[in-house]
Amino acid sequence: MTLTTPAPATPDRAARPDRRPWFMLTVLLLGQFMALLDVTVVNVAMTDIRTDLHASGAALQLVVSGYTVGYAMLLITGARLGELFGRRRLFVTGVVAFTGCSLLCGLAPGAGFLVVARIAQGAGAALMMPQVISVIQAQFTGPARAKALSAYTAVISVAFVAGQVLGGVLVGADLFGAGWRPIFLVNVPIGVLVAVLALRLLPGGAVRAGRRLDLAGLAIAVPAVVLVVLPLVLGHETGWPVWTFVSLAAGALLAVLFVVVERRVRDPLVNLGVLRIRGVAPGLAALATGVASYGGFLFCVALHLQAGLGETALAAGLSMAPGGVVFGVCGFFWHKLPERVHAALTPCGYVGSAIAYALLGFSLADGGTGGALFFAALLLFGVSMGLAFGSLMAHALTHVPLESAADASGLLTTTLQLGQVVGVATFGSLFLTLAGRSSAHAITTTMTWAAALLVVGAGFAVALARASAKRQA
């Protein structure tokens, strides 16, 4: 038998950075992008789905919102399951479920089948998405973690806008005479690729010994989220009947009960102690206000451009694309700015975004397309919110210890999703109520209130900046 030893690393090989974690991050973010894309991609296909499947208005609303309901149901649970059974296993399971359900959506023979498939598709996304930030917390440290979180933020910003653009392109192309179906079928080859690469690149991850699933917390959390989300996404469409308010009240009561139970159980579904980590609580509050205003902004402006100004879905998506692209670029490269200004980026960015919303509403107040002022407001928004979100994620979560990564990721993804739902429901209802008189008046008023919400968010961001300054001191 001949023993051999590996050749010593050459200076070039020793100096070469390990690219494997970044390939792994690329795969994770591709899965995240795919899941976030499906939040908005279906919006542009509603007319075609109605015609092809003879769907009612309520069924169409469930096609759009079913994904959000399924997604919201398992967000917190998805993070804990990753901790219990391994993040790679849960990520791949989520990707496979999401991909399989995308295939079912694309082949749906009727509206009811499509609604069920969309709910299941959202549940698959909920298993996948929390693992992304948990892996970032576990595999990246220091400046590398800040860079990875910046990429995470950039994907969030670009995906929501890209969904409208890609949806318009695919529906307009009518590939193979399939009409709206390619908006779902396109996920299948991408999902297969992500699953295969994830199996090769993601670390197996040691399962946390001695941990168990908090069934009592799960039994309360799932109905609590559904009871809050369902009336928010269906309320305006159904005219806000009594059951929507009863559902919201019941959901709020269950949320209070959830907090009480989680404080008493031995191994809680969500360790609420993570909120005591410096920067997490104000960071999540700032995130909630920011994403609520962002979700309302995307929904209302797209609706005004299409219903108010008569633009196609693709044209509306392309009109908003520059802001989304700049958002993504600034969200990724914010850490290149001098470190002494990092803590101030979120509060200043929120103020800049509030000004951008106000200018955008003013540019559309006369019933026109807004011209140069509309474009300038979008660019100001992209720069401001990109810098704000990128630094917010880093300062709120970078110093969360590894043992709290699952709890932090569950709270983060839940805040992102519920914040968007609340923003779309609140600002969407305001816009649609006022649009009966004038779409221009409706968008101006809505953007004014969105700007006011961001000013409130800037207050939370100041608290986050102070927490960050104390930590650095």
BELMOMO-V470183 format. One record per residue. N is the residue number from 1. PSI is psi in radians with two decimals (none if undefined). Layout:
# BELMOMO-V470183
n->(N;N)
psi->(PSI;PSI)
This chain:
# BELMOMO-V470183
n->(1;2;3;4;5;6;7;8;9;10;11;12;13;14;15;16;17;18;19;20;21;22;23;24;25;26;27;28;29;30;31;32;33;34;35;36;37;38;39;40;41;42;43;44;45;46;47;48;49;50;51;52;53;54;55;56;57;58;59;60;61;62;63;64;65;66;67;68;69;70;71;72;73;74;75;76;77;78;79;80;81;82;83;84;85;86;87;88;89;90;91;92;93;94;95;96;97;98;99;100;101;102;103;104;105;106;107;108;109;110;111;112;113;114;115;116;117;118;119;120;121;122;123;124;125;126;127;128;129;130;131;132;133;134;135;136;137;138;139;140;141;142;143;144;145;146;147;148;149;150;151;152;153;154;155;156;157;158;159;160;161;162;163;164;165;166;167;168;169;170;171;172;173;174;175;176;177;178;179;180;181;182;183;184;185;186;187;188;189;190;191;192;193;194;195;196;197;198;199;200;201;202;203;204;205;206;207;208;209;210;211;212;213;214;215;216;217;218;219;220;221;222;223;224;225;226;227;228;229;230;231;232;233;234;235;236;237;238;239;240;241;242;243;244;245;246;247;248;249;250;251;252;253;254;255;256;257;258;259;260;261;262;263;264;265;266;267;268;269;270;271;272;273;274;275;276;277;278;279;280;281;282;283;284;285;286;287;288;289;290;291;292;293;294;295;296;297;298;299;300;301;302;303;304;305;306;307;308;309;310;311;312;313;314;315;316;317;318;319;320;321;322;323;324;325;326;327;328;329;330;331;332;333;334;335;336;337;338;339;340;341;342;343;344;345;346;347;348;349;350;351;352;353;354;355;356;357;358;359;360;361;362;363;364;365;366;367;368;369;370;371;372;373;374;375;376;377;378;379;380;381;382;383;384;385;386;387;388;389;390;391;392;393;394;395;396;397;398;399;400;401;402;403;404;405;406;407;408;409;410;411;412;413;414;415;416;417;418;419;420;421;422;423;424;425;426;427;428;429;430;431;432;433;434;435;436;437;438;439;440;441;442;443;444;445;446;447;448;449;450;451;452;453;454;455;456;457;458;459;460;461;462;463;464;465;466;467;468;469;470;471;472;473)
psi->(2.36;2.19;2.38;2.65;2.56;2.53;2.46;2.56;2.36;2.82;-0.66;-0.74;-0.68;-0.62;-0.28;2.23;2.62;1.98;-0.16;-0.79;-0.57;-0.57;-0.73;-0.78;-0.68;-0.73;-0.79;-0.78;-0.48;-0.71;-0.74;-0.77;-0.76;-0.76;-0.73;-0.57;-0.66;-0.09;-0.68;-0.29;-0.50;-0.32;-0.66;-0.13;0.13;-0.75;-0.77;-0.70;-0.73;-0.80;-0.79;-0.71;0.05;0.82;2.52;2.97;-0.70;-0.69;-0.70;-0.71;-0.66;-0.51;-0.71;-0.85;-0.35;-0.66;-0.78;-0.70;-0.84;-0.64;-0.80;-0.51;-0.65;0.23;-0.97;-0.73;-0.66;-0.68;-0.77;-0.67;-0.63;-0.62;-0.60;-0.68;0.00;2.28;-0.64;-0.79;-0.76;-0.67;-0.84;-0.70;-0.76;-0.73;-0.78;-0.78;-0.79;-0.77;-0.77;-0.71;-0.54;-0.69;-0.76;-0.68;-0.77;-0.41;0.13;2.21;-0.28;2.97;-0.72;-0.74;-0.73;-0.69;-0.83;-0.75;-0.62;-0.70;-0.76;-0.62;-0.73;-0.67;-0.68;-0.73;-0.62;-0.52;-0.57;-0.84;-0.77;-0.40;-0.43;-0.94;-0.49;-0.73;-0.69;-0.77;-0.64;-0.56;-0.20;2.52;2.79;-2.40;-0.57;-0.67;-0.72;-0.71;-0.72;-0.73;-0.56;-0.72;-0.70;-0.81;-0.73;-0.70;-0.69;-0.81;-0.73;-0.63;-0.72;-0.72;-0.71;-0.55;-0.73;-0.70;-0.89;-0.69;-0.77;-0.68;-0.83;-0.74;-0.73;-0.57;-0.47;0.97;2.20;0.45;0.35;-0.07;-2.10;-0.28;-0.57;-0.34;-0.42;-0.71;-0.44;-0.40;-0.41;-0.97;-0.61;-0.76;-0.71;-0.76;-0.79;-0.75;-0.78;-0.81;-0.62;-0.68;-0.55;-0.57;-0.55;2.41;2.56;-0.72;2.10;2.35;2.38;1.97;2.49;-0.05;2.67;2.85;2.26;1.61;-0.61;-0.79;-0.70;-0.73;-0.41;-0.70;-0.78;-0.93;-0.54;-0.81;-0.75;-0.74;-0.45;-0.78;-0.76;-0.86;-0.49;-0.66;-0.36;-0.18;-0.94;-0.71;-0.62;0.03;0.39;1.08;3.07;-0.64;-0.49;-0.70;-0.65;-0.73;-0.77;-0.75;-0.73;-0.70;-0.71;-0.72;-0.73;-0.59;-0.72;-0.77;-0.65;-0.77;-0.75;-0.80;-0.75;-0.47;-0.27;-0.46;2.72;-0.71;1.41;2.68;-0.70;2.12;1.74;-0.19;-0.31;-0.42;-0.30;-0.18;2.30;2.18;-0.35;-0.88;-0.92;-0.53;-0.78;-0.64;-0.75;-0.69;-0.75;-0.81;-0.67;-0.80;-0.51;-0.78;-0.64;-0.78;-0.76;-0.70;-0.87;-0.79;-0.86;-0.71;-0.74;-0.72;-0.70;-0.76;-0.65;-0.99;-0.65;-0.72;-0.10;0.30;2.72;2.87;-0.69;-0.77;-0.69;-0.75;-0.71;-0.57;-0.60;-0.16;-0.72;-0.73;-0.70;-0.69;-0.81;-0.69;-0.87;-0.75;-0.83;-0.59;-0.44;-0.64;0.18;-0.58;-0.15;-0.28;2.79;2.42;-0.50;-0.32;-0.04;-0.79;-0.47;-0.14;-0.70;-0.91;-0.72;-0.68;-0.66;-0.71;-0.76;-0.69;-0.64;-0.72;-0.70;-0.75;-0.77;-0.76;-0.67;-0.79;-0.69;-0.67;-0.44;0.04;-0.48;0.09;0.03;-2.93;-0.10;-0.44;-2.50;-0.58;-0.67;-0.81;-0.74;-0.69;-0.67;-0.73;-0.73;-0.74;-0.82;-0.78;-0.87;-0.88;-0.55;-0.82;-0.66;-0.85;-0.71;-0.85;-0.55;-0.83;-0.75;-0.83;-0.49;-0.55;-0.23;-0.61;0.25;2.20;2.74;-0.68;-0.27;0.15;-0.75;-0.75;-0.75;-0.74;-0.65;-0.77;-0.69;-0.91;-0.62;-0.74;-0.76;-0.86;-0.85;-0.60;-0.73;-0.74;-0.81;-0.72;-0.81;-0.77;-0.79;-0.97;-0.58;-0.74;-0.72;-0.81;-0.85;-0.56;-0.74;-0.41;-0.34;-0.51;-0.82;2.13;-0.62;-0.78;-0.68;-0.77;-0.61;-0.79;-0.76;-0.78;-0.50;-0.76;-0.60;-0.68;-0.70;-0.69;-0.68;-0.54;-0.72;-0.76;-0.58;-0.57;-0.77;-0.65;-0.59;-0.74;-0.68;-0.72;-0.69;-0.69;-0.67;-0.69;-0.69;-0.67;-0.73;-0.59;none)
